[in-house]
Amino acid sequence: MAESFEPWRADSLVGGHPCLDLVNTRGGPTKKRELDRLAEYDVALAWAQATGLITAGEATELARSSETQQRTALTRLRRFRDSLYTILTGMVEQRVPEPAPWKAVQDTLRKAHGKAILWPDGQRLQWLVPIKGAGPDTPCLRAALAAQDLLTGEEVTRIRSCERCSWLYIDRSRGKPRRWCSMAICGNRAKAERHYRRRKGI
């Protein structure tokens, strides 16, 4: 696997939280979730580095793990991502998801806590999954701890779904509610569609 990681573009990280940026690694310009950008483990490392879950040095170290370990870890990360997305969209749409996604997220979170240690973070302590104990699963297990903070925190009520695509984001706007994952992407596409319809009289 490559050991150099190109940063993800800013328009790929619009969720406002690492876990929302994780679930947004799947999905394209519509509500369908057919496009999966976590195609390879090194791509997942680049994402984790861009969102602050791992450092550049950790990414380089994890890239040296075996291809078998990387494939297994990538499968676990994708499974966690998809289960978390089901839970979050259920909360946004005020419906209860099936038990399987809950179990998958809880199992990953239990594994994360089994590997986590208390680590100084300024004047406070935080739970951290060390790379030495988690190995290639480090991005997934750190994302699980971040998901716990999101799901049990106040901002969980601010999670919204883009009106055009399947991406999720935290709406921190104080005035008019945010409608798009990104005004530069989905917002502009919606404007272009409205302009086209007006011209065609649709």
Salt bridges, closest charged atoms under 4 A:
GLU3 OE2 - ARG64 NE 3.70
ASP11 OD2 - ARG9 NH2 3.27
ASP36 OD2 - ARG78 NE 3.61
ASP36 OD2 - ARG81 NH2 2.82
GLU58 OE1 - ARG142 NH1 2.89
GLU67 OE1 - ARG71 NH1 3.85
ASP82 OD2 - ARG26 NH1 2.81
ASP82 OD1 - ARG81 NE 2.96
GLU93 OE1 - ARG95 NE 2.59
ASP107 OD2 - LYS103 NZ 2.73
ASP107 OD1 - ARG110 NH2 2.45
ASP121 OD2 - ARG124 NH2 3.15
ASP137 OD2 - ARG76 NH1 2.69
ASP137 OD2 - LYS111 NZ 3.19
GLU155 OE2 - ARG172 NE 2.74
GLU163 OE1 - ARG179 NH2 2.86
GLU193 OE2 - ARG164 NH1 2.67
GLU193 OE1 - ARG197 NH2 3.93
